[in-house]
Amino acid sequence: MEAWEPWAVEAESPALVRGERVLATQQGVGLYAGDTKVAERSAGTAMLTTHRLAYVDEARPHERSAYVRLACIRQSEYYAGFLKSSPKIVLVCLREAHAPWTCHVCGTFHDTMTLDRRCRLCGVTVRHAPSQRACPVCTYVNGENVLRCEMCTASLDTTVSTTCKLSFRHGGERPFYATLRETLQSKPWIATETKSGPGLLAVEAASAVEAPPLDAFEDLDLLMRQARRMVDVAESLRTELERYERTAPSSAPASSLLQSALVRIGLPNPAVTPDMVKNERAYHRELARELSGVLLGEHGLLGPCDKDTGRGLLPLDEVWGLWNRARGVALVSPKLLRAAVTYLPDMTSPSVRLRTLRSGMPILYTPRFDDAAIEERVLRYLDEAPFLTTTQIAALEGISVPLMPHGCDGA
């Protein structure tokens, strides 16, 4: 595997370089290192492009895929196979040393040599500086153009060839080899290398891409600095609203109360989302805990906590709308609301429960609107004024006629 270079293929869509095209593919291919079968690369797809001959592994394409540059192939042979031996394509390749390098134009660092020997950012062809060559025998450092060591006269030829094989176990080797031979003769990678690259325009484009995130972070810092001021403004608005409610006439309509509650309402903690909990049941319980604060908090929709003196009864659709307004963008579906209210009796004090009226309207109510409690109050009203209508009883309870519990419908 000395001639093969690793290729991190994402799924089944290998990334090709500029100007590279796929010419042929064949499944059921395995690799040999010399005469030895490579066990971990025995089932894959051979891919021939204008620049390389690649092996894409079926099981682990990201880890086991590899390629050899067509420019490194010095000789190719075809073996037809015999008996149990599969047909093979034998390649004689040059081994190349690929050291990290930095582009001399834009300064981009590359950990290995690119396939087309160009900078990934600006497209400039790599320019190697004059290098020195160490003797493999005596380690004496010689000049670049010296063929034999000046100290011990040993050969300095570092060009080493290696043999690799592709075994075709599912057929298709003949047309694949024919395409490979034609590609090696036409050398399409050379025509691509002569074209002009993106140049410094790519460097400017990269700078333009980097600028917006930096500006965004500056805006975020400014927003964080203004957060304290925004909180102070919100607190002052709430104080003004409470002062107005204390001085407002007691005959204000119930809709005004809901509107003011909507302005004041807000969650003390971030809205609960599924990623904060471990399972669906825990998510529903946390939603119920959050909803209990909305219903029975300091400015709860049903009244203050531990006291059953507020409204005590609300339609479920109204609760859903006000709760979503409080949550902002983390909206809750009606299905999740239904699942959360089943846990409300264990999360609230006084206990908040769900019931459905004869009209089909679901409501949330506190113990003050239990059957026994409201029946006692209605009987007391009728003792004092025997001819009260349902509308008048609803007015005494501070609720609308459609919200009268089913035990009092038509009273």
QUIHUDA-V349487 format. One record per residue. N is the residue number from 1. RES is the residue in one letter. PHI is phi in whole degrees, -180 to 180 (* if undefined). OMEGA is omega in whole degrees, 0 to 359 (* if undefined). Layout:
# QUIHUDA-V349487
N&RES&PHI&OMEGA ; N&RES&PHI&OMEGA
This chain:
# QUIHUDA-V349487
1&M&*&183 ; 2&E&-68&182 ; 3&A&-82&184 ; 4&W&-87&176 ; 5&E&-111&182 ; 6&P&-64&181 ; 7&W&-139&182 ; 8&A&-79&182 ; 9&V&-88&177 ; 10&E&-88&180 ; 11&A&53&181 ; 12&E&-113&182 ; 13&S&-125&180 ; 14&P&-65&180 ; 15&A&-83&180 ; 16&L&-102&179 ; 17&V&-81&181 ; 18&R&-62&179 ; 19&G&85&181 ; 20&E&-86&179 ; 21&R&-132&177 ; 22&V&-83&182 ; 23&L&-103&182 ; 24&A&-160&175 ; 25&T&-139&178 ; 26&Q&-152&180 ; 27&Q&-85&178 ; 28&G&72&183 ; 29&V&-117&174 ; 30&G&-124&183 ; 31&L&-108&172 ; 32&Y&-121&170 ; 33&A&-104&189 ; 34&G&71&177 ; 35&D&-103&184 ; 36&T&-104&178 ; 37&K&-72&177 ; 38&V&-89&189 ; 39&A&-62&185 ; 40&E&-80&177 ; 41&R&-127&184 ; 42&S&-106&181 ; 43&A&-144&181 ; 44&G&-163&182 ; 45&T&-121&174 ; 46&A&-84&182 ; 47&M&-127&178 ; 48&L&-108&177 ; 49&T&-119&178 ; 50&T&-72&184 ; 51&H&-119&188 ; 52&R&-154&170 ; 53&L&-111&190 ; 54&A&-120&172 ; 55&Y&-119&179 ; 56&V&-109&183 ; 57&D&-71&181 ; 58&E&-77&185 ; 59&A&-78&183 ; 60&R&-133&183 ; 61&P&-64&183 ; 62&H&-74&186 ; 63&E&-101&191 ; 64&R&-110&179 ; 65&S&-73&182 ; 66&A&-155&179 ; 67&Y&-151&173 ; 68&V&-127&180 ; 69&R&-69&179 ; 70&L&-62&180 ; 71&A&-67&181 ; 72&C&-90&182 ; 73&I&-81&181 ; 74&R&-101&182 ; 75&Q&-157&177 ; 76&S&-137&180 ; 77&E&-136&178 ; 78&Y&-117&178 ; 79&Y&-117&187 ; 80&A&-77&181 ; 81&G&88&182 ; 82&F&-155&182 ; 83&L&55&182 ; 84&K&-88&180 ; 85&S&-84&182 ; 86&S&-76&174 ; 87&P&-61&184 ; 88&K&-139&169 ; 89&I&-112&183 ; 90&V&-104&182 ; 91&L&-121&171 ; 92&V&-107&188 ; 93&C&-122&173 ; 94&L&-90&175 ; 95&R&-86&181 ; 96&E&-119&175 ; 97&A&-90&182 ; 98&H&-116&180 ; 99&A&-95&175 ; 100&P&-59&180 ; 101&W&-149&181 ; 102&T&-122&181 ; 103&C&-63&182 ; 104&H&-79&180 ; 105&V&-100&185 ; 106&C&-104&177 ; 107&G&80&180 ; 108&T&-74&181 ; 109&F&-87&177 ; 110&H&-123&181 ; 111&D&-76&176 ; 112&T&-138&177 ; 113&M&-71&178 ; 114&T&-74&185 ; 115&L&-62&181 ; 116&D&-99&178 ; 117&R&58&178 ; 118&R&-123&176 ; 119&C&-67&182 ; 120&R&-68&184 ; 121&L&-95&186 ; 122&C&-101&176 ; 123&G&81&180 ; 124&V&-77&179 ; 125&T&-67&182 ; 126&V&-64&180 ; 127&R&-120&182 ; 128&H&-83&175 ; 129&A&-77&177 ; 130&P&-55&183 ; 131&S&-118&177 ; 132&Q&-107&185 ; 133&R&-122&180 ; 134&A&-89&179 ; 135&C&-70&179 ; 136&P&-71&182 ; 137&V&-97&184 ; 138&C&-108&179 ; 139&T&66&177 ; 140&Y&-69&182 ; 141&V&-87&182 ; 142&N&-107&176 ; 143&G&-71&186 ; 144&E&-67&188 ; 145&N&-94&181 ; 146&V&-82&181 ; 147&L&-90&178 ; 148&R&-126&182 ; 149&C&-62&180 ; 150&E&-72&182 ; 151&M&-98&186 ; 152&C&-117&179 ; 153&T&63&177 ; 154&A&-73&181 ; 155&S&-69&179 ; 156&L&-107&180 ; 157&D&-70&183 ; 158&T&-98&179 ; 159&T&-76&183 ; 160&V&-121&178 ; 161&S&-100&178 ; 162&T&-141&183 ; 163&T&-108&175 ; 164&C&-136&184 ; 165&K&-129&172 ; 166&L&-117&181 ; 167&S&-99&182 ; 168&F&-101&186 ; 169&R&-93&180 ; 170&H&-117&179 ; 171&G&80&179 ; 172&G&84&185 ; 173&E&-75&184 ; 174&R&-67&178 ; 175&P&-63&179 ; 176&F&-66&180 ; 177&Y&-68&178 ; 178&A&-63&178 ; 179&T&-66&179 ; 180&L&-63&180 ; 181&R&-62&179 ; 182&E&-62&181 ; 183&T&-68&179 ; 184&L&-65&180 ; 185&Q&-78&183 ; 186&S&-82&178 ; 187&K&50&181 ; 188&P&-67&180 ; 189&W&-68&179 ; 190&I&-71&178 ; 191&A&-63&179 ; 192&T&-69&183 ; 193&E&-69&181 ; 194&T&-79&180 ; 195&K&-74&180 ; 196&S&-71&179 ; 197&G&-87&182 ; 198&P&-66&177 ; 199&G&66&185 ; 200&L&-72&176 ; 201&L&-62&178 ; 202&A&-67&178 ; 203&V&-65&178 ; 204&E&-65&178 ; 205&A&-64&179 ; 206&A&-64&177 ; 207&S&-65&179 ; 208&A&-66&179 ; 209&V&-72&182 ; 210&E&-74&185 ; 211&A&-67&182 ; 212&P&-57&177 ; 213&P&-60&179 ; 214&L&-64&177 ; 215&D&-64&180 ; 216&A&-64&179 ; 217&F&-67&176 ; 218&E&-64&177 ; 219&D&-64&179 ; 220&L&-65&177 ; 221&D&-62&179 ; 222&L&-64&178 ; 223&L&-63&179 ; 224&M&-66&178 ; 225&R&-69&180 ; 226&Q&-87&185 ; 227&A&-61&181 ; 228&R&-61&179 ; 229&R&-66&179 ; 230&M&-65&178 ; 231&V&-64&179 ; 232&D&-63&179 ; 233&V&-64&179 ; 234&A&-63&179 ; 235&E&-65&180 ; 236&S&-67&177 ; 237&L&-64&179 ; 238&R&-67&178 ; 239&T&-63&178 ; 240&E&-63&180 ; 241&L&-65&179 ; 242&E&-65&179 ; 243&R&-64&179 ; 244&Y&-66&182 ; 245&E&-66&179 ; 246&R&-69&181 ; 247&T&-96&182 ; 248&A&-73&178 ; 249&P&-64&183 ; 250&S&-70&182 ; 251&S&-88&179 ; 252&A&-60&183 ; 253&P&-65&182 ; 254&A&-64&180 ; 255&S&-63&178 ; 256&S&-64&179 ; 257&L&-63&179 ; 258&L&-66&180 ; 259&Q&-64&179 ; 260&S&-67&178 ; 261&A&-64&179 ; 262&L&-64&179 ; 263&V&-69&184 ; 264&R&-79&189 ; 265&I&-65&179 ; 266&G&-177&182 ; 267&L&-87&180 ; 268&P&-67&180 ; 269&N&-123&177 ; 270&P&-57&181 ; 271&A&-60&181 ; 272&V&-71&177 ; 273&T&-128&184 ; 274&P&-59&182 ; 275&D&-73&180 ; 276&M&-88&185 ; 277&V&-126&188 ; 278&K&-92&181 ; 279&N&-151&185 ; 280&E&-68&181 ; 281&R&-64&178 ; 282&A&-63&178 ; 283&Y&-63&179 ; 284&H&-65&179 ; 285&R&-67&179 ; 286&E&-68&175 ; 287&L&-64&178 ; 288&A&-64&178 ; 289&R&-64&178 ; 290&E&-66&180 ; 291&L&-65&179 ; 292&S&-63&176 ; 293&G&-68&178 ; 294&V&-69&183 ; 295&L&-81&188 ; 296&L&-125&177 ; 297&G&-76&181 ; 298&E&-58&177 ; 299&H&-121&185 ; 300&G&-64&181 ; 301&L&-69&180 ; 302&L&-97&180 ; 303&G&133&181 ; 304&P&-68&181 ; 305&C&-64&178 ; 306&D&68&178 ; 307&K&-136&179 ; 308&D&-99&183 ; 309&T&-120&181 ; 310&G&-86&180 ; 311&R&-63&175 ; 312&G&79&184 ; 313&L&-156&180 ; 314&L&-146&173 ; 315&P&-65&184 ; 316&L&-66&180 ; 317&D&-67&177 ; 318&E&-69&176 ; 319&V&-61&181 ; 320&W&-61&180 ; 321&G&-65&181 ; 322&L&-68&179 ; 323&W&-65&179 ; 324&N&-66&175 ; 325&R&-63&179 ; 326&A&-71&183 ; 327&R&-79&180 ; 328&G&78&183 ; 329&V&-89&180 ; 330&A&-84&187 ; 331&L&-73&180 ; 332&V&-113&179 ; 333&S&-78&176 ; 334&P&-57&179 ; 335&K&-64&178 ; 336&L&-67&177 ; 337&L&-62&178 ; 338&R&-60&180 ; 339&A&-69&183 ; 340&A&-74&185 ; 341&V&-68&177 ; 342&T&-67&179 ; 343&Y&-96&184 ; 344&L&-61&182 ; 345&P&-56&180 ; 346&D&-85&185 ; 347&M&-104&188 ; 348&T&-122&174 ; 349&S&-147&1 ; 350&P&-64&186 ; 351&S&-66&177 ; 352&V&-107&183 ; 353&R&-127&180 ; 354&L&-108&174 ; 355&R&-145&180 ; 356&T&-118&180 ; 357&L&-76&179 ; 358&R&-61&180 ; 359&S&-74&183 ; 360&G&93&181 ; 361&M&-81&175 ; 362&P&-81&181 ; 363&I&-136&169 ; 364&L&-109&184 ; 365&Y&-144&176 ; 366&T&-99&182 ; 367&P&-56&180 ; 368&R&-64&179 ; 369&F&-112&169 ; 370&D&-63&181 ; 371&D&-57&184 ; 372&A&-66&183 ; 373&A&-67&183 ; 374&I&-72&177 ; 375&E&-65&178 ; 376&E&-63&181 ; 377&R&-69&180 ; 378&V&-64&178 ; 379&L&-63&178 ; 380&R&-67&177 ; 381&Y&-61&183 ; 382&L&-71&175 ; 383&D&-64&181 ; 384&E&-80&181 ; 385&A&-143&188 ; 386&P&-62&187 ; 387&F&-106&178 ; 388&L&-69&176 ; 389&T&-94&178 ; 390&T&-61&179 ; 391&T&-63&180 ; 392&Q&-68&178 ; 393&I&-65&178 ; 394&A&-62&178 ; 395&A&-66&178 ; 396&L&-65&180 ; 397&E&-84&180 ; 398&G&77&179 ; 399&I&-131&179 ; 400&S&-84&183 ; 401&V&-60&180 ; 402&P&-61&182 ; 403&L&-91&178 ; 404&M&-64&180 ; 405&P&-55&188 ; 406&H&-63&180 ; 407&G&-69&183 ; 408&C&-113&180 ; 409&D&-61&179 ; 410&G&77&180 ; 411&A&-64&*
